[in-house]
Amino acid sequence: MPPIFWTQKQDIGPGFRAAHALAYDAARQRVIVFGGDPGGAPLGDTWAWNGSLWTQVADTGPSARRGASMVDDAARQQVLLFGGGSGLDVMGDTWRCVDDEWTQVADTGPAPRMHHAMAYDPGRARVVAFGGQAAGLFGDTWEWDGTEWTQVQDVGPSPRAGHMMAFNIATAQLVLFGGWDLNGAYNDTWAWDGTAWSQIADTGPEPRSNGAMVGTGGGALLFGGVNSVDPQLDPADRVLFGDTWQLTGATWTKVQDIGPSPRWGHGMAFRSDAGRVLLFGGGTIFAAAQDSALVPGLLRDTWEVPTGAAQPDPNQPDPNQPNPDPNQPQPGQIEVANVSVQPDSVTSAGDLIDVIVNLTEPSPVPTNLFAAIFFDSGGGNWMPVDPPGFTMPMGITVPAAVTNYSFQIVRDGQPLTPGPYAIGVGVDGGQSMQGGFFTVN
């Protein structure tokens, strides 16, 4: 599997936080963030990401909380939120967000809990919730049909919290990974087919909880997490993960570590309109809930990574194009095959780097590319470089019927850390990026 490249978008918008709720709102093609833990009293604000900017859209609705779960209830064109906690209080209320307004739709259903997981099953138009914690841990499975919650199973994965759950479109199953109980963290993978749970893997990412996982066009993508939430654990033994894993069928594959810093308590969503996964916030220090010790490690950064072709909303078909044109390339069909750079090192301001891109096949129409530059900060930890440092072309378009294309970037006069660099290039709306490597002296 080729490496994927995360790109940092911006660090303005919602405030620093972890354990917030985040979901994609397909009907409005935006990502919603609610609440979270700022290292003190929980937050109760609502923000929306439109692909380029964050905007606060509401400050009323559910009470302030952390550890809630939120999903896109696509059949009913709303975002659904359940549970969460504040201090010693744990919630069991259900809310929906339509446009910029929150409405409570139920106060019965699963017992109050937090750090549970929810995912939407599009084939059955159900929201599925599993597990979580209150005074103890839960191992029950519930479904929301748009009107009420129904418990559908009490066997399957062991009781746990901080697990990750997403719908795998390729297998038409909901998948669950990891989490924790009093014995430690898990790395088992389970699938829910609407009737029963079955364990499909016990290898893959290291045991962890409080990471994030989303379903994509080709499977599921997981990032980050923490190996233990035991507050008594020696800090030297606490491991925060900054790795990205792809689930295809029942097989996990680690993708090269390029992107956000290691963290826990972040949120992710798959923007199906753009074929990208968005990640926001989280923490680099683990401490007890609402503890001021969290504050120095809290984040407010926004990242995106291309993971698959943009997909139309099945509930809102495009009336202007009822059937794909077989003579045009379909999203994700054409990718970047490889990237090389010449020369392999630059020294002075004004030095030119030729970037040579090969596509997997020619396109009958022009193909738009996107590119980003990364620096190896040590041990293969590739971090994005936001120019100045290099001058990038404003737009990169490969003409029709061409598979080989080149463009130039320029080393400008701004100071740069010497060492290895990479330029990642991908097809806009494609499934991955490929990298060409060079050194700054």
C-alpha positions as CSV (number, residue, x, y, z in Angstrom):
1,M,0.0,0.0,0.0
2,P,1.5,3.4,-0.9
3,P,2.1,5.9,1.9
4,I,-0.5,8.7,2.5
5,F,0.4,12.2,3.4
6,W,-1.5,14.2,6.0
7,T,-1.7,18.0,5.4
8,Q,-2.2,20.5,8.1
9,K,-5.0,22.9,7.1
10,Q,-5.1,25.6,9.9
11,D,-4.9,26.0,13.7
12,I,-7.7,28.6,14.2
13,G,-11.3,27.8,14.9
14,P,-12.5,25.7,17.9
15,G,-10.4,26.1,21.1
16,F,-8.0,23.6,22.5
17,R,-9.8,20.4,23.5
18,A,-9.8,16.6,23.7
19,A,-12.6,14.1,24.0
20,H,-14.9,16.2,21.8
21,A,-17.6,14.8,19.5
22,L,-17.0,15.1,15.8
23,A,-19.1,13.9,12.7
24,Y,-19.6,14.6,9.1
25,D,-22.9,16.2,8.2
26,A,-23.5,14.8,4.6
27,A,-26.7,16.7,3.9
28,R,-24.8,20.0,4.4
29,Q,-21.3,18.8,3.3
30,R,-19.6,20.0,6.5
31,V,-18.0,18.6,9.6
32,I,-19.5,19.3,13.0
33,V,-17.6,19.5,16.3
34,F,-19.3,19.7,19.7
35,G,-18.0,20.2,23.2
36,G,-15.0,18.5,24.7
37,D,-12.5,18.8,27.5
38,P,-10.4,22.0,27.7
39,G,-8.7,20.9,30.9
40,G,-11.4,22.4,33.1
41,A,-15.2,22.6,32.9
42,P,-16.4,20.9,29.6
43,L,-17.4,22.9,26.6
44,G,-20.8,23.1,24.9
45,D,-20.0,25.0,21.7
46,T,-20.8,23.8,18.2
47,W,-18.5,24.5,15.2
48,A,-18.7,23.6,11.5
49,W,-15.8,23.0,9.0
50,N,-16.8,23.8,5.3
51,G,-13.6,22.4,3.8
52,S,-11.5,25.5,4.3
53,L,-12.8,27.4,7.4
54,W,-14.2,26.8,10.9
55,T,-17.3,28.8,11.9
56,Q,-19.1,28.7,15.3
57,V,-22.7,27.9,14.5
58,A,-24.3,27.4,17.9
59,D,-23.7,27.9,21.6
60,T,-26.9,26.5,22.8
61,G,-28.1,22.9,22.6
62,P,-26.9,19.9,24.6
63,S,-25.3,20.7,28.0
64,A,-21.6,21.1,28.1
65,R,-19.9,17.7,28.1
66,R,-16.9,15.5,27.2
67,G,-16.8,11.9,25.9
68,A,-20.0,12.1,23.9
69,S,-20.4,10.3,20.6
70,M,-21.9,11.9,17.4
71,V,-22.6,10.5,13.9
72,D,-24.2,11.5,10.7
73,D,-27.7,10.0,10.6
74,A,-27.8,10.2,6.8
75,A,-31.3,8.8,6.2
76,R,-32.8,11.5,8.3
77,Q,-30.3,14.2,7.2
78,Q,-29.3,15.1,10.7
79,V,-26.3,14.7,13.1
80,L,-27.1,12.6,16.1
81,L,-25.4,13.0,19.5
82,F,-25.7,10.7,22.6
83,G,-24.3,10.7,26.1
84,G,-21.2,12.2,27.5
85,G,-20.2,13.5,30.9
86,S,-19.3,16.5,33.0
87,G,-17.6,16.1,36.4
88,L,-19.5,13.3,38.2
89,D,-22.6,13.6,36.0
90,V,-23.0,11.2,33.1
91,M,-25.7,11.8,30.5
92,G,-28.1,9.5,28.7
93,D,-29.9,12.1,26.5
94,T,-30.1,12.0,22.6
95,W,-29.9,15.2,20.5
96,R,-30.1,15.9,16.8
97,C,-28.6,18.9,14.9
98,V,-30.3,20.1,11.8
99,D,-28.8,23.1,10.1
100,D,-27.6,25.1,13.1
101,E,-30.3,24.0,15.6
102,W,-30.1,21.3,18.3
103,T,-33.2,19.5,19.5
104,Q,-33.5,16.9,22.2
105,V,-35.2,13.8,20.7
106,A,-35.0,11.2,23.5
107,D,-34.1,10.9,27.2
108,T,-34.6,7.1,27.3
109,G,-32.6,4.3,25.7
110,P,-29.1,3.2,26.7
111,A,-28.1,3.9,30.3
112,P,-26.1,7.1,30.7
113,R,-22.5,6.7,29.6
114,M,-19.5,8.3,28.1
115,H,-16.5,7.2,25.9
116,H,-18.9,4.8,24.1
117,A,-18.8,4.5,20.3
118,M,-21.4,5.0,17.6
119,A,-21.5,4.4,13.8
120,Y,-24.2,4.7,11.1
121,D,-25.2,1.6,9.1
122,P,-26.4,3.0,5.7
123,G,-27.8,-0.3,4.5
124,R,-30.2,-0.5,7.4
125,A,-30.6,3.2,8.2
126,R,-29.7,2.6,11.8
127,V,-27.3,4.3,14.2
128,V,-25.5,1.6,16.3
129,A,-24.0,2.3,19.7
130,F,-21.8,0.0,21.8
131,G,-20.2,0.0,25.2
132,G,-18.9,2.9,27.2
133,Q,-18.4,3.8,30.9
134,A,-20.3,5.2,33.8
135,A,-19.7,3.7,37.3
136,G,-18.7,0.5,35.4
137,L,-18.2,-0.6,31.8
138,F,-20.9,-1.5,29.3
139,G,-20.9,-4.3,26.7
140,D,-24.4,-3.8,25.2
141,T,-25.4,-2.9,21.6
142,W,-28.2,-0.5,20.8
143,E,-29.7,0.8,17.6
144,W,-31.5,4.1,16.9
145,D,-34.2,4.0,14.1
146,G,-34.9,7.7,14.0
147,T,-37.6,7.5,16.7
148,E,-36.3,5.3,19.6
149,W,-33.4,3.3,20.9
150,T,-33.7,-0.6,21.0
151,Q,-31.2,-2.9,22.7
152,V,-30.4,-5.5,20.1
153,Q,-27.5,-7.5,21.7
154,D,-25.8,-8.0,25.0
155,V,-23.1,-10.4,23.8
156,G,-20.1,-9.8,21.5
157,P,-17.0,-7.7,22.4
158,S,-16.2,-7.6,26.1
159,P,-17.4,-4.5,28.1
160,R,-15.1,-1.6,27.3
161,A,-14.7,2.1,26.7
162,G,-12.6,4.3,24.5
163,H,-13.0,1.9,21.6
164,M,-13.3,3.0,18.0
165,M,-16.1,2.1,15.6
166,A,-16.9,2.8,11.9
167,F,-18.9,1.4,9.0
168,N,-16.8,-0.5,6.3
169,I,-18.5,0.2,3.0
170,A,-16.5,-2.5,1.2
171,T,-17.8,-5.3,3.5
172,A,-21.1,-3.7,4.4
173,Q,-20.3,-4.3,8.1
174,L,-19.7,-2.1,11.1
175,V,-16.3,-2.6,12.6
176,L,-15.0,-2.1,16.1
177,F,-11.4,-1.9,17.3
178,G,-9.6,-1.7,20.6
179,G,-10.7,0.1,23.8
180,W,-9.9,-0.6,27.4
181,D,-11.1,-2.3,30.5
182,L,-9.5,-2.7,34.0
183,N,-7.1,-5.2,32.6
184,G,-5.7,-2.8,30.0
185,A,-6.1,-2.0,26.3
186,Y,-7.3,-4.2,23.5
187,N,-6.3,-4.6,19.9
188,D,-9.1,-7.0,18.7
189,T,-11.3,-6.2,15.7
190,W,-15.0,-7.1,15.6
191,A,-17.7,-6.8,12.9
192,W,-21.4,-6.2,13.4
193,D,-23.7,-7.5,10.6
194,G,-26.9,-6.2,12.0
195,T,-27.7,-9.4,13.9
196,A,-24.5,-10.6,15.7
197,W,-20.9,-9.6,16.5
198,S,-18.0,-11.7,15.2
199,Q,-14.3,-11.3,15.9
200,I,-12.5,-10.9,12.6
201,A,-8.9,-10.1,13.7
202,D,-6.7,-10.1,16.8
203,T,-3.6,-8.6,15.1
204,G,-3.0,-5.1,13.7
205,P,-2.4,-1.9,15.5
206,E,-0.9,-2.1,19.0
207,P,-3.4,-2.2,21.9
208,R,-4.9,1.2,22.4
209,S,-7.9,3.3,23.3
210,N,-9.2,6.8,22.7
211,G,-8.0,7.0,19.1
212,A,-10.2,7.7,16.1
213,M,-11.4,5.5,13.2
214,V,-13.6,6.3,10.2
215,G,-15.0,4.3,7.3
216,T,-13.8,5.3,3.9
217,G,-14.5,4.1,0.4
218,G,-12.1,1.2,0.7
219,G,-12.4,0.1,4.3
220,A,-11.6,2.0,7.5
221,L,-8.8,4.4,8.6
222,L,-7.5,4.6,12.2
223,F,-5.2,7.2,13.7
224,G,-3.5,7.6,17.1
225,G,-4.7,6.7,20.6
226,V,-3.0,5.8,23.9
227,N,-1.8,2.5,25.3
228,S,-3.3,3.0,28.8
229,V,-5.7,5.3,30.5
230,D,-4.6,4.1,34.0
231,P,-3.8,7.4,35.9
232,Q,-1.3,5.5,38.1
233,L,0.8,4.4,35.1
234,D,4.4,5.6,35.2
235,P,4.6,8.4,32.5
236,A,7.6,6.6,31.1
237,D,5.3,3.7,30.2
238,R,2.6,5.8,28.6
239,V,2.7,5.6,24.8
240,L,0.8,8.0,22.6
241,F,0.4,6.8,19.0
242,G,0.9,8.9,15.9
243,D,0.5,6.1,13.4
244,T,-2.1,5.6,10.6
245,W,-3.6,2.2,9.8
246,Q,-5.9,1.0,7.0
247,L,-8.3,-1.9,7.4
248,T,-9.1,-3.7,4.2
249,G,-11.4,-6.7,4.7
250,A,-10.1,-8.2,7.9
251,T,-6.5,-7.1,7.4
252,W,-4.8,-4.1,9.0
253,T,-1.9,-2.4,7.1
254,K,0.2,0.3,8.7
255,V,0.6,3.3,6.5
256,Q,3.8,5.3,6.7
257,D,3.9,7.7,9.7
258,I,3.5,11.1,8.0
259,G,1.3,13.6,9.6
260,P,-0.2,14.7,12.9
261,S,1.7,14.4,16.1
262,P,0.9,11.5,18.4
263,R,-2.3,12.1,20.4
264,W,-5.4,10.8,22.1
265,G,-9.0,12.1,22.3
266,H,-9.0,13.6,18.8
267,G,-11.9,13.4,16.4
268,M,-12.0,12.2,12.7
269,A,-14.7,12.2,10.0
270,F,-14.7,11.1,6.4
271,R,-15.8,13.9,4.0
272,S,-17.4,11.7,1.4
273,D,-18.0,14.8,-0.8
274,A,-14.3,15.4,-1.1
275,G,-12.8,11.9,-0.6
276,R,-10.8,13.2,2.5
277,V,-10.6,12.4,6.1
278,L,-10.5,15.4,8.5
279,L,-8.9,15.2,12.0
280,F,-9.2,17.8,14.7
281,G,-7.7,18.4,18.1
282,G,-6.8,15.9,20.9
283,G,-4.1,15.9,23.5
284,T,-0.4,15.0,23.8
285,I,-0.6,14.7,27.6
286,F,-2.9,12.2,29.4
287,A,-4.4,13.2,32.7
288,A,-7.7,12.8,34.6
289,A,-10.8,14.3,33.1
290,Q,-11.1,18.0,33.4
291,D,-7.7,18.2,35.0
292,S,-5.6,21.4,34.4
293,A,-2.6,19.1,33.8
294,L,-4.2,18.5,30.4
295,V,-3.9,22.1,29.3
296,P,-0.2,22.2,28.1
297,G,-0.9,19.2,25.8
298,L,-4.2,20.1,24.3
299,L,-4.4,20.8,20.5
300,R,-6.6,22.7,18.1
301,D,-5.0,21.8,14.8
302,T,-6.9,20.6,11.7
303,W,-5.5,18.0,9.3
304,E,-6.8,16.3,6.2
305,V,-5.6,13.3,4.1
306,P,-7.0,12.0,0.8
307,T,-8.2,8.5,1.2
308,G,-10.5,7.8,-1.7
309,A,-12.5,9.3,-4.5
310,A,-15.3,11.8,-3.7
311,Q,-18.6,10.0,-3.4
312,P,-22.0,11.5,-4.0
313,D,-24.5,11.4,-1.2
314,P,-26.8,8.4,-2.1
315,N,-29.7,10.2,-0.5
316,Q,-29.2,13.2,-2.8
317,P,-28.4,12.0,-6.3
318,D,-27.2,14.5,-8.9
319,P,-30.2,14.9,-11.3
320,N,-27.8,16.4,-13.9
321,Q,-25.7,13.3,-14.1
322,P,-27.9,10.2,-13.5
323,N,-25.3,7.8,-14.9
324,P,-21.5,8.1,-15.1
325,D,-20.0,8.8,-18.5
326,P,-18.0,5.7,-19.4
327,N,-15.7,7.8,-21.6
328,Q,-14.6,9.9,-18.7
329,P,-12.2,8.9,-15.9
330,Q,-14.1,7.9,-12.8
331,P,-13.0,9.3,-9.4
332,G,-10.0,7.3,-8.0
333,Q,-9.3,5.6,-11.4
334,I,-6.2,7.6,-12.2
335,E,-3.5,8.0,-9.6
336,V,0.1,9.2,-9.3
337,A,2.3,6.2,-10.0
338,N,5.6,7.7,-8.8
339,V,7.4,11.0,-8.2
340,S,11.0,11.9,-8.6
341,V,13.0,15.1,-8.1
342,Q,16.1,16.6,-9.7
343,P,18.6,17.5,-8.3
344,D,18.5,15.5,-5.1
345,S,19.8,18.3,-3.0
346,V,19.4,22.1,-2.8
347,T,21.7,24.6,-1.0
348,S,21.0,28.2,-2.0
349,A,18.1,30.6,-2.4
350,G,16.9,30.4,-6.0
351,D,17.8,26.8,-6.5
352,L,15.2,25.0,-8.7
353,I,13.8,21.5,-8.1
354,D,12.2,19.7,-11.0
355,V,9.4,17.4,-9.9
356,I,8.6,14.6,-12.3
357,V,5.2,13.0,-12.0
358,N,4.1,9.8,-13.7
359,L,0.4,8.9,-13.7
360,T,-1.0,5.4,-13.8
361,E,-2.7,6.0,-17.1
362,P,-3.6,8.9,-19.5
363,S,-6.8,10.8,-18.9
364,P,-9.1,12.0,-21.7
365,V,-9.5,15.3,-19.8
366,P,-7.0,17.5,-17.9
367,T,-6.1,16.1,-14.4
368,N,-5.6,18.4,-11.4
369,L,-2.8,17.6,-9.0
370,F,-2.2,18.8,-5.4
371,A,1.2,18.8,-3.7
372,A,2.7,19.4,-0.3
373,I,6.2,19.5,1.1
374,F,7.3,17.5,4.3
375,F,10.4,17.5,6.5
376,D,11.7,14.4,8.3
377,S,11.9,15.7,11.9
378,G,13.6,12.4,13.0
379,G,12.8,8.7,12.8
380,G,10.6,9.0,9.8
381,N,8.3,11.5,11.4
382,W,7.4,13.5,8.4
383,M,5.9,16.9,9.2
384,P,4.4,19.3,6.7
385,V,6.3,22.4,5.7
386,D,4.2,25.5,5.1
387,P,6.1,27.8,2.7
388,P,8.0,30.2,3.0
389,G,11.0,28.1,2.4
390,F,9.7,27.0,-1.0
391,T,7.7,28.7,-3.8
392,M,5.0,26.3,-5.1
393,P,3.0,26.6,-8.3
394,M,-0.5,28.0,-7.8
395,G,-2.1,25.2,-9.8
396,I,-0.9,21.9,-11.2
397,T,-2.8,20.5,-14.2
398,V,-1.7,17.6,-16.3
399,P,-3.0,18.0,-19.9
400,A,-5.3,15.4,-21.4
401,A,-3.7,12.2,-22.8
402,V,-0.4,12.7,-20.9
403,T,1.1,10.4,-18.3
404,N,4.4,12.2,-17.6
405,Y,4.4,15.7,-16.4
406,S,6.9,18.0,-14.6
407,F,6.7,21.2,-12.6
408,Q,9.2,23.2,-10.5
409,I,9.4,24.4,-7.0
410,V,11.9,27.1,-5.9
411,R,14.0,27.3,-2.8
412,D,13.5,30.8,-1.5
413,G,15.6,32.8,0.9
414,Q,13.8,31.8,4.1
415,P,15.8,29.7,6.6
416,L,15.1,25.9,6.6
417,T,16.4,23.2,8.8
418,P,19.0,21.1,7.0
419,G,18.0,17.5,6.4
420,P,15.7,15.2,4.3
421,Y,12.6,16.6,2.7
422,A,9.8,15.1,0.5
423,I,7.3,16.5,-1.9
424,G,4.1,14.5,-1.9
425,V,1.9,14.7,-5.0
426,G,-1.6,13.2,-5.6
427,V,-4.5,13.4,-8.0
428,D,-7.2,15.7,-6.6
429,G,-9.9,13.4,-5.3
430,G,-7.6,10.4,-5.5
431,Q,-6.8,7.7,-3.0
432,S,-3.1,8.4,-2.1
433,M,0.0,10.5,-2.6
434,Q,3.4,9.5,-3.8
435,G,6.6,11.1,-2.6
436,G,9.9,12.3,-4.2
437,F,12.8,13.0,-1.8
438,F,15.6,15.5,-1.6
439,T,17.9,17.1,0.9
440,V,18.3,20.7,2.0
441,N,22.0,21.5,2.9
